[in-house]
Amino acid sequence: MPEAYPPSPGDSDSLLDELASYGSRTPSPQPGEDDPAALQEYIHKITKGELEAPVHQVMDTKKLYDLIKSEYIDLSPDYQRDVVWTSSKMICLIQSVMLKYYVPPLIFSHNNLRLMNEKMVCIDGKQRCTSIVRFMDGEIPFVSPETKEKFWFKDGPGKRKLLPIPLRRHFEQVNLPAVTYKELGEEQQRDIFQRVQLGVALSSAEKLQAISSPWAHWCSKLEKKYITAPNTLGDLLSWDIKRAKSFQNVVGFAYLAKCKVEGKEATSTGWMSLKGLLEANVPLDPHLMDEAEMAMSIWLVIAQRYYATAFDTVSRRVAPIESWFIPFFILVHMHRLSYSQLAQAIGDMRQELHDVFVGNVFANTKVSRWLLDWINRVESAKKRGLETAEEQWKREKAAQSQVEGEGKKRRKKE
């Protein structure tokens, strides 16, 4: 018998905890059946937010594979987890599919139906879909539960035993259950994702990423632009940004920046503070957004031009708490220090931090307090004739905009 397939999320006490908070409200009186209009209004009120019924269907693995490879199915919306299943877990899924064991339904939102960029967004099932794609791409094998032999869907490097053609056809024709909603907004998608994941071990960073709010959307935008886009901080620095850690790092920086702009002290840098920031029903301050964007952009410039000065002073990779305070340090001092001075100070800060907290550079109150004190102690009086990072950034941005504008004019003439 094959290894048991990883169970789908079941009932969870956390759901009861989450829903218990609603019980404190004073219940409104329920109309009787003798007043159908009032009863209908009451029902509408207590079921507010009800979704349109989804379509339940099946999809064979060949079609699923083709839609994913053509990017018609989007496996990576912002709230989704990274690929976290191990190869052994993926192989277990392939066994379940091949042997017709139950596999939980995939959940999609079919969006942009009337536009040219029609997509199916995968709300739940990314790990299963990825396992199937990896198997059909020849990256993982099917392991016979009886003989323990490995069989591959495609030929590849080394000596491989290919899956018999009848079994390849059989696998391609296996139907998987799928639940498809139409035109769900991102907030509705996130809500479904959170509800489905109850009982599943999401990391702290993934829980933050699943929150839908203006603050979350803005932090996600910064993450995409400066960390996960090609040739940005995600590629340049040595640090752990898997499983939504890069998103959490941006939220940490945003929390520090908000405290500074509001003239408050960041008394706590714990997870609950970050969660509170994302869930706060407070509009974003345009000045804060501009300052934070500039700081992130300057951080990228420093990593591109002054990497050795800023990051080679310590052999260890950039810790999560450092990735909060480096852009925060830039935000505090970019109006008075130059690019090179900021890079030098970042290198000094990292070296002193790792000397003081040897092997213990973690996101806790002690380390955060030390970093805040260090940043406040830095002398940053502007030197006469020296171009500050802010001034240089604005000058280079204006020059780039001018070049892009001239390029557009030339293309129009052509």
C-alpha positions in Angstrom: 0.0 0.0 0.0 1.3 3.5 -0.7 2.1 6.0 2.0 -1.0 7.9 3.1 -1.6 11.0 1.1 -1.2 14.2 3.1 -4.6 15.0 4.6 -6.7 17.9 3.6 -7.4 20.6 6.3 -10.0 19.4 8.7 -11.8 21.0 11.5 -9.7 23.2 13.7 -10.0 24.7 17.1 -8.5 27.8 15.7 -11.7 28.3 13.6 -13.7 28.2 16.8 -11.3 30.7 18.4 -11.6 32.9 15.3 -15.4 32.8 15.2 -15.9 33.1 19.0 -15.1 36.9 18.9 -18.3 37.4 17.0 -20.4 36.1 19.8 -20.1 39.2 21.9 -22.4 41.2 19.6 -26.0 41.6 20.8 -28.2 39.4 18.6 -30.9 41.1 16.6 -34.4 39.8 16.9 -35.4 37.2 14.2 -38.5 38.0 12.2 -41.2 35.3 12.0 -42.4 33.6 8.8 -45.5 35.8 8.9 -43.3 38.7 7.7 -41.5 37.2 4.7 -40.0 40.6 3.5 -38.4 41.2 6.9 -37.3 37.6 7.2 -35.7 37.8 3.7 -33.9 41.0 4.7 -32.7 39.3 7.9 -31.4 36.3 6.0 -29.6 38.6 3.6 -28.0 40.5 6.5 -26.7 37.4 8.3 -25.3 35.9 5.1 -23.7 39.1 3.8 -20.7 38.3 1.7 -22.2 35.1 0.3 -20.3 34.0 -2.9 -21.9 32.9 -6.1 -22.0 29.1 -6.2 -18.8 27.6 -7.7 -18.8 25.1 -10.5 -17.8 21.5 -9.5 -16.0 19.7 -12.3 -13.1 17.4 -13.1 -9.9 18.1 -15.0 -7.5 15.5 -16.3 -3.8 15.8 -15.5 -2.8 16.4 -19.1 -5.1 19.4 -19.4 -4.0 20.7 -16.0 -0.3 20.4 -17.0 -0.9 22.2 -20.4 -2.8 25.0 -18.7 -0.1 25.5 -16.1 2.8 25.4 -18.7 1.0 27.9 -20.9 0.6 30.2 -17.8 -3.2 30.1 -18.2 -3.3 28.9 -14.6 -1.6 31.2 -12.2 -0.1 29.2 -9.3 1.5 32.2 -7.5 -0.9 34.9 -6.5 0.5 37.2 -3.8 -1.1 35.3 -0.9 0.1 31.9 -2.0 2.8 30.0 -0.2 6.1 29.0 -1.9 6.5 25.4 -2.9 7.1 23.8 0.4 6.5 20.1 -0.2 9.5 17.8 -0.2 10.2 15.5 -3.1 9.0 12.5 -1.0 5.7 14.2 -0.3 5.3 15.0 -4.1 6.1 11.4 -4.9 3.4 10.3 -2.5 0.9 12.6 -4.3 1.9 11.0 -7.7 1.3 7.5 -6.2 -2.2 8.7 -5.0 -3.0 10.0 -8.5 -1.7 6.9 -10.3 -3.5 4.5 -8.0 -6.8 6.5 -8.0 -6.7 7.4 -4.3 -8.7 10.4 -3.2 -7.1 13.8 -3.9 -8.8 16.9 -2.4 -10.2 19.3 -5.0 -8.2 22.1 -6.5 -9.8 25.5 -6.0 -9.6 28.2 -8.8 -11.0 31.6 -9.6 -11.7 32.1 -13.3 -11.0 35.8 -13.8 -11.0 38.4 -16.6 -13.5 36.3 -18.6 -14.3 39.2 -21.0 -10.7 40.4 -21.4 -7.8 39.2 -23.4 -5.8 38.2 -20.3 -8.2 35.5 -19.1 -6.7 33.5 -16.2 -7.5 30.8 -13.7 -6.0 31.7 -10.3 -5.1 28.8 -8.1 -6.5 29.5 -4.6 -5.8 26.1 -3.2 -3.8 23.2 -4.7 -0.4 24.8 -5.6 1.6 22.0 -4.0 -0.5 19.3 -5.8 -0.3 21.1 -9.1 3.5 21.6 -8.8 4.0 17.9 -8.0 2.1 16.9 -11.1 4.1 19.3 -13.3 7.4 18.1 -11.8 6.5 14.5 -12.5 5.4 15.1 -16.1 8.6 17.2 -16.6 10.7 14.3 -15.5 12.0 15.9 -12.3 10.5 13.3 -9.9 9.6 9.6 -10.4 6.7 7.4 -9.7 7.7 4.9 -7.1 5.9 1.6 -7.2 4.6 0.9 -3.7 4.9 -2.9 -4.4 8.4 -3.2 -6.0 9.9 0.2 -4.9 11.1 0.7 -8.5 11.4 4.2 -9.8 9.7 5.0 -13.1 10.0 8.3 -15.0 7.5 10.1 -17.1 10.2 11.5 -19.4 13.7 10.5 -20.2 16.5 12.5 -18.8 20.1 12.5 -17.5 21.5 9.2 -16.2 20.0 5.7 -16.6 16.2 5.9 -16.2 13.4 3.4 -16.4 10.6 5.0 -18.3 7.0 4.5 -17.3 5.3 2.1 -19.7 3.3 3.9 -22.4 -0.1 2.6 -21.2 0.6 3.9 -17.7 1.7 7.3 -19.1 -1.6 7.5 -21.0 -3.4 6.4 -17.9 -1.8 9.1 -15.7 -2.7 11.8 -18.3 -6.3 10.7 -18.2 -6.8 10.7 -14.5 -9.5 13.2 -13.5 -8.9 15.5 -10.6 -11.8 17.2 -8.8 -11.8 21.0 -9.3 -13.9 23.8 -7.8 -14.1 26.9 -9.9 -15.5 30.3 -8.8 -16.0 33.2 -11.3 -14.4 36.6 -11.1 -13.5 36.6 -7.4 -11.7 39.7 -6.2 -8.3 39.3 -4.4 -9.8 39.9 -1.0 -12.4 37.1 -1.6 -9.6 34.8 -2.8 -7.5 35.5 0.3 -10.5 34.8 2.5 -11.0 31.4 0.9 -7.3 30.7 1.1 -7.3 31.5 4.8 -10.3 29.4 5.5 -9.0 26.4 3.6 -5.6 26.6 5.3 -7.2 26.3 8.8 -5.3 23.5 10.4 -2.4 23.7 8.0 1.0 24.8 9.3 1.4 28.2 7.7 4.6 30.0 8.7 4.3 33.3 10.5 5.3 35.2 7.3 2.7 33.3 5.2 0.0 34.2 7.7 0.9 37.9 7.2 1.0 37.5 3.4 -2.6 36.1 3.5 -4.0 39.3 5.0 -5.8 41.6 2.6 -5.6 45.3 3.2 -4.2 48.5 1.7 -1.1 48.2 3.8 -0.6 44.5 2.7 -1.1 45.4 -1.0 1.4 48.3 -0.8 4.0 46.1 1.0 3.5 43.4 -1.7 4.1 46.0 -4.4 7.4 47.0 -2.7 8.4 43.4 -2.4 7.8 42.6 -6.0 9.6 45.8 -7.3 12.7 45.6 -5.1 13.1 42.0 -3.9 11.5 39.4 -6.1 11.9 41.0 -9.5 14.9 39.8 -11.5 18.3 41.5 -10.7 17.0 43.1 -7.6 17.8 42.5 -3.9 16.5 39.0 -3.9 19.3 38.0 -6.3 22.0 40.4 -5.1 22.0 39.6 -1.3 22.6 36.4 0.6 19.5 36.0 2.7 16.5 33.7 3.2 13.4 35.0 1.4 11.5 31.7 1.0 8.0 31.1 2.3 7.0 34.8 2.3 9.9 35.9 4.4 10.7 38.7 2.0 7.1 40.0 2.4 7.5 39.9 6.2 10.8 41.8 5.9 9.1 44.6 4.0 6.3 44.7 6.5 8.9 45.0 9.3 10.5 48.0 7.5 7.1 49.6 6.9 6.2 49.3 10.6 9.5 51.1 11.6 8.9 53.7 8.9 5.4 54.4 10.1 6.5 54.8 13.7 9.2 57.3 12.6 6.9 59.4 10.4 4.3 59.5 13.2 7.0 60.5 15.7 6.5 57.3 17.7 9.0 54.8 19.1 8.9 51.3 17.7 8.4 49.7 21.2 7.8 46.3 19.8 8.9 44.6 16.6 7.1 41.3 17.2 4.7 39.5 14.9 1.6 40.9 16.5 2.9 44.4 15.8 3.3 43.6 12.1 -0.1 41.9 12.0 -1.7 45.0 13.6 -0.1 47.2 11.0 -1.5 45.2 8.1 -5.0 44.9 9.7 -5.2 48.6 10.7 -8.1 50.4 9.0 -5.9 53.5 8.5 -5.2 55.1 5.1 -1.6 55.1 3.9 0.3 58.4 4.2 1.6 59.5 0.8 4.7 61.0 2.4 5.4 57.7 4.1 5.0 55.9 0.9 7.3 58.2 -1.0 10.0 58.1 1.7 9.8 54.3 2.0 10.0 53.8 -1.8 13.0 56.0 -2.0 14.7 54.1 0.8 14.1 50.8 -0.8 15.4 52.1 -4.2 18.6 53.5 -2.5 19.1 50.1 -0.8 19.0 48.5 -4.2 21.5 51.0 -5.5 23.9 50.3 -2.6 23.7 46.6 -3.2 24.5 47.1 -6.9 27.3 49.6 -6.5 28.7 49.3 -3.0 28.1 45.6 -2.2 31.6 44.9 -0.7 31.5 48.0 1.5 28.0 47.3 2.9 27.7 43.5 3.0 31.2 41.9 2.9 32.1 43.2 6.4 30.2 40.1 7.8 30.5 36.6 6.4 27.1 35.7 7.6 24.1 36.2 5.4 21.7 39.1 6.0 19.4 38.2 8.9 15.7 39.0 8.8 16.0 41.7 11.4 18.8 43.4 9.4 16.6 43.5 6.4 14.1 45.6 8.4 16.7 48.0 9.8 18.9 48.5 6.8 16.2 50.3 4.7 15.1 52.0 7.9 18.6 53.3 8.5 18.6 54.6 4.9 15.2 56.3 5.4 16.5 58.1 8.5 19.8 59.3 7.1 19.4 59.5 3.3 18.7 63.2 3.5 22.2 63.9 4.9 24.5 61.1 3.9 25.7 60.1 0.4 25.4 56.7 -1.2 29.0 55.8 -0.2 28.5 57.0 3.4 25.3 55.0 3.8 27.1 51.9 2.5 30.0 52.4 4.9 27.6 52.9 7.8 25.6 49.8 6.9 28.8 47.7 6.8 29.8 49.1 10.2 26.4 48.5 11.7 26.4 44.9 10.5 29.9 44.2 11.8 29.1 45.7 15.3 25.8 43.9 15.4 27.3 40.5 14.8 30.1 41.2 17.2 27.7 42.0 20.0 25.1 39.3 19.3 27.4 36.5 18.1 25.1 33.8 16.5 22.0 35.5 18.1 20.9 38.1 15.6 17.2 37.5 15.9 14.1 39.6 15.6 13.6 40.3 19.3 13.3 43.3 21.6 17.0 43.3 22.7 18.4 43.3 19.1 15.8 45.8 17.9 16.6 48.2 20.8 20.3 47.9 20.0 19.7 48.7 16.3 17.5 51.7 17.1 20.1 53.1 19.5 22.9 52.6 16.9 20.9 54.3 14.2 20.1 57.3 16.4 23.8 57.6 17.4 25.1 57.9 13.8 26.4 61.4 13.1 24.8 62.5 9.8 25.4 66.2 9.5 25.4 67.1 5.8 28.9 68.1 4.5 29.1 71.2 2.3 29.4 70.3 -1.4 28.5 66.6 -0.9 25.5 65.3 -2.8 23.2 63.4 -0.4 21.7 60.0 -1.4 18.3 61.7 -1.7 19.7 64.4 -4.1 21.6 61.9 -6.2 18.6 59.5 -6.3 16.3 62.3 -7.5 18.9 63.5 -10.0 19.3 60.1 -11.5 15.6 59.4 -11.6 15.0 62.7 -13.4 17.7 61.8 -15.9 16.2 58.4 -16.5 12.8 59.8 -17.0 14.2 62.3 -19.6 15.9 59.5 -21.5 12.7 57.4 -21.4 10.7 60.4 -22.6 13.0 61.0 -25.5 12.9 57.4 -26.5 9.1 57.5 -26.6 9.2 60.6 -28.9 11.6 58.8 -31.3 9.5 55.8 -31.4 6.4 57.9 -32.2 8.2 59.6 -35.1 9.4 56.3 -36.5 
